[in-house]
Amino acid sequence: MKLLVVAPHPFFTPRGTPFSVYYRTLVMAEQGVNIDLLTYHPGQDVDIPGLRIVRIPRIAPLEPIPVGPSWRKLVLDVFMVLWTIGMLIRHRYPVVHAHEEAVFWCRYLKPIFRFRLIYDMHSSLPQQLENFRFTKSKLLIGTFNFLEDSCLKAADAVITICPDLRDYALAAGVPEERHFLIENSIFDDVRLKERPCDAVGGPSSAEPLAAAYFEAYPVVLYAGTFEAYQGIDVLIRAFAIVHRELPAARLVLAGGTEAQVEAMRALADSLGLGDACRFTGRVSKTEALQFNRSATVLVSPRVHGTNTPLKIYEQLASGKPLVATRIWSHTQVLDDSACFLVDPEPESMAAGLKAALDDPAEAVRRSRNARGLYERDYARPAYVKKIRRLLGLVGLRDIVEQAA
């Protein structure tokens, strides 16, 4: 018996949703489920026993594939629909696990092929259309709202990744017994096969950063993407204030495309930070976690959003003090006992960074609370328990019990 996963993303590439797809798939496979995963052509193959990856044909002019909604993804999703139908005809999967917009076509294929449908809701797709400024058309956004509502009601199980989406799904009429809040809260090393990365992601572009650097200076670290909503510009302006009072402090920014890094480097230079602000470029998951363990203070400067970023759970688990903005993305998981919450503007963020750097005892107290919160609510045992309960609901209980 096989499960079909439909993931309309460049899988695997080191960004939010593909990480989520990887860990969901990994833990399901560990429970004894054999999986076929349908995805875009770009990306690296991963080494998960019991997993077969099927890719649609490569369309080079559409690469690289941007984060969020785009016309490029719309074209690729036409091929995803055709491949989904073909795979359902050949294999008659009893369960289909649809990530993000894949639910739009899987919802209408469900009564034809009579499978059970898991909707993995990483975000509200109508909200994404507005957040990424894809369209302002009320008609298009209204159509997506209708489709999303229909999919939530049609799914046999709905996974959400944060309390905000949980509340959204329950308000839309999803019964509590069919809803699963499964946060993106585990981060085992991603096991990659030898196949080189196609077009998206590519090899790590990280500049060497020796362990001695973290030992020589108090280091504030951000590791993640450089999209506008991440607030990297606000962080750099805040650190410029900190650096005037604490000249030994250093800011390390890990991630970003070449163009994004150059834009932020220009901002840092204009503020006179020079070598006090280091840009590593993209780093592997392993490197990012090593940076987390080595830094003095971690920061999540996101300026808006409702979904809790994956890196928050990594930061909670790190045992390091965390400075995070006081927005719903963060506060649905964090409070002042576990981190230094600040407003998403330079002066407030600077005050939070200085507090974390200047008061080691308080920093240790909050970081211990953060670690305890992670171990209690978000660590691997809790994640696996939720996945096992989900698999039991959609009719895979026998497989799960055999794997136990």
N, C-alpha and C positions, 0 to 999 in steps of 0.2 A: 504494500500500500504506500503510495507516494502523495506528498503534499506539493502543490504548485505555488511558488512565491512569484508574484509579479511586481517587479521593482523598477519603475520608470526613472532610472538614475544611471549615471556612469558608475558602475559597481565593479570593483571596489576603488574608490578614490577617497583620500583623507579629508572628508567634510561631513557635516552633521548627519544627514539622513542615511548615507551609505554606512556610516558607523552603526547606526541603529539597526539597519537591515542586517548587517554582519552579526551583531550580537543576538538578535532575535533568532536568526538562522542557526547560529552556532549552538545555542542552548536547546533549540528544538531538535537539532541533530543529535545532541548529547542524550536526549531522551529516547533515542531509537527511531526517530522519524526520518525516512528517506525523502529527499527534497530535490525538486527541479526548480531552478531559479532563472526566470526570464528577465533580461535586463538589456540596457543599451550596449552598443559595441565597445565604446571606450571603457577602460578600467583594467584593473589587475585581477587575475584569478586568485582565489583564496583556497587554502588547504583545509577543508572541513570534511571528514569522513562522512559518506552518505549524501554528499551534495554534488549535483551536476549543474553547471552553469550553461545556459543557452543564451546566445547574444543575437540580436537583430543585426542585419548587415550594416557595415560602416558607411556613413554618408559624410565624407571628410569636410565638405563645405559648411556643415552645421557644427563643426567642432572649433574651439572648445565649447562645451555645454555650460551655460551660466547657471548660477544658483538662482532658484526661484522660477516663476512662470516666464515663458518666452515663446516666441513663434517657432524657434528651433525645436523646443520640446514638443510643441504641437505636431510638427511634421513627424518627429520620431515616434510619437505616440500612435500615429496612424499605423506604423509598422508593428508597434507593440500589440495593437488590437488584432491585427491579422495573425501574428505569431501566437497570441493567446488562444485564438479560435483553433488554429492548427494543432496546438499541443493538447487542447481539450478533446478534440476529435480523436487524436491518436491514443491518448492515455486515460481519458475519463477519470480525472482526479476526484477523489471524494471531498477534498477540502482545498480551497484556494485562499491564499493569504495575499491580499491586495494592499500595497503601500501607496499612500497618497492618491493621486488622480487615477491610478489603475482601478480604483473602486468604481469609477464612473462607467467603465465598460463591463467590468466583472459583475456589477449589479444586474445588468440586463442579460448577461450570459447565464446567470445563475438558474433561472427557471428552465432554460433550454437544456443545460447539461446536468442540472440537479445536483450541484455540489453545495457544500456548506461554505459560507463566506466569512472570512475574518477581514475586517476593515482596520488597517493600521493607520490611525489618524495622527500624523505628525504635526499637522497644523490645520486651521480652517482654510480651505482653498479659496473661498470668496475673500477672506481677509488678506490672503497672500496677493491676490490681484491688486488690492489697494496698497498694501505695504510696499510692494515692489514697483508700484506705479505702472503696472502693466496696462491698465485701462481705467477710465473714469465712467465708462458706460454703465448706467443704472440697469439697462436691459441685460447686459452680459453678466454683471454681478448678481442680479436677481435670478438669472438662469442658473448660475453656479450655486446660489443659495438653495434653489429648488432641488437641484441634483444632489447636493450634499445632504439635505434633509431626507430625501428619498433613500439614499444609500445608508444613512444611519439607521433608518427603520427596517431596511431589507437585510442588513447584515445579521448573521447568527451570533457574531461576537464583535465588539468594538474595542480596540486598544487606543488609549490616549496616553500622552507622555508627560502631562503635568496637570495640576488641579484645575487650571483655567479651562483647558480642553475637556476635562472630565465634567465640569459644571455645564459647559456648552453642550456636550453630548447628552447628558441626563436631561437638560432642559428641552432638548429636541425630541425627547420621548424614548430614548434608549433605556430599557429596563435595567435596573442595577445588577441583576444576575447575569446580564449579557455584557456588562461593561468591565473592563480591566484597565486599571491605572498602572502602567508598567513604565517607569521612568528609564531614561537612557543613562543608567547609573553603574554599569560595569564597564571595565576597560582592560580586559586581558590583552596581551599583545596580539595584534592581527597577524594571522599566519598566512603569508603570501606564497604563491607558487613562483616558479622561475620566470614566467612570462613577463616581459617588460611592460611597463605602463604605456597605454596608447593615448597619445594626445592630451588627455586630461591628467593633471597631477604630476606625472613624470617623476624623475628621481628627486630626492631631497636637494633643495638648493641652499641648505643651511651653511652659514659661515662657521668655521670652527670656533667654539667657545669653550675653552678649557675649564676644568673644575676649579682651577686656581682662581679664575676670575670671580666666581661666586664666593670664594673664601676671602678674597682681598677686599671686597666691597659689600655694603648692604645693597642688595639687588631687588628691585621691584620688577616682577615678571608678568607679562601678558603673553599667552600662547593661544592663538586661534586665527580666525579669518579676519580680514581687514575691511569687511563690508561697512558701509556708512553707518548702519545702525549699531555697530560694535563700539562706537565712540572713541576710536583711537586718537582722533584729533583732540578730544577733550582730555584724554589721559596725558598726552604730550604737553598740553598747556598746563595741566595740573602739576606735572612733574617739574616743569620749568620753575614753578613757584617753590616746590619742595627743594629743588637743587640750589636755589639761592640761599636757603637756610641750612641745608645739609649737603655741602659740596661733595662729600665722599659718596653720596648715594648714586646709584646707576639704574637706568631703565633698560630692560631687555624686552624687545618686541619680536616674538617668533611667529612667522606666518606671513601671509600676503603675497599677491602676485608681484612681479617686478615693477609694474606701473604703480601699484598701490604703495609699495615700499618707497619708491622714488618720491612720490607725492608727500608721504609722511616724513621722509628724511629731509625734504626741503623745508617742511614746517619746523622740524626739530632744529635744523641749522639756523633758520630765521629767528628762533628764540634763544640762540647762543648755547645750545646744549652740546654740540660737538660730539666728542667721544663719550660723553656721559649717557648718550642714548645709542644703544646698539640694536641693529636690525639683523636678524639671522636669516631671513627668508623662510621659506617653507621647511618644516621639520617633520620627521616621522613621529608616529605616536609614541614610540619608545623614547625618542629624544625629548619630546614635550613633557612626558612624565618625569624624565630625569631632571629637566629644568625645574619642574615643580618641586621636586625633592631638594633641589640645591638652592633655590631662591630664598630670600629673606621674607618677602611679602608677595602675595599673589593678588591679582586685580582682575575684576570683570567690569569694564567701564561702559557696558551697553547702555544706550540712551533711550531706547524704546523697544517695545515688544511684549508679548504675553507668554510665549513658550519659554520654559526654563532651558538654558543652554546645557549641552552635555558636559562642558568643561566645569560647570558648577559642582558636579558630583566628584570629579577628579580633584578639584580644589578642596572640597570638604574632606576627602580621604587623605589628603597630602600631609596633614598635621602642621600646615603652615598657616599663619594669619592671612585672612582674606579681606580685601576691600572691595565692596560691590555697590553698585548704584541702587538707590531705593526706588526701584520700579517693580511692577508686578511680575515680570520675568524672574526676578530674584526673590521677592518677598513672599511668594507662595511657598518657598522652600526655606528661606533664610530669615533670621531675625537678629537683633543686636547682640544676643548672647553668643552667636556662632560666628559673627563677622563684624566688620566695621561698615555699616551702611551709610552711604553718602548720597547727596543729590547729584544728578547727572550734569554738573557744571564744574568748571576748573577749580574755583575757590573751595567749594565743599569737598571735592575729591582730594585736593591737596591737603586739607585738614585731616581727612581720614588716613591718607598715606603717612603723614607725619605722626599721627597718633600710633599707628601700627609700628612705625620705625622707632619712635621715642620711648615707648612704654613696653619693654619686653615682657614684664609680668602679665600685663593685661592681654598682650598679643598671645602669649602662651595659654592663658585661661580660655580665650575665645577659640583658639585653634583646637584645644582639647575638646571643647564642647562640640565643635564642628565634626571632629573625628567620631565622637560618640553618636552624634546624629546620623552620620553616614552608616556606621556599623549597625545601628538599630533598625533603620528604615530602608536603606538603599543598597546594602552590600549584596554580594552574589547569592547567598542563600535565599534572601527575600525575593530576588529577581527570578531565580529558578522555580521557587514555589508558585509564583504567579503564572509562569509559562506552563507549568504542569497542570495547573487548574484550568487554564485556557484550553489546552489540548484535550483534557477530559470533557470539557463542555462541547467541543465540536466533533466528538465521536472517536477520538484517538486514545481513549483511556486504556485499552488493552495494550497498546504499544508502550505507553508510559509505564504501566505496571510491570511489563516484561523487562524494561530497562532499569527498574528500581533495584 
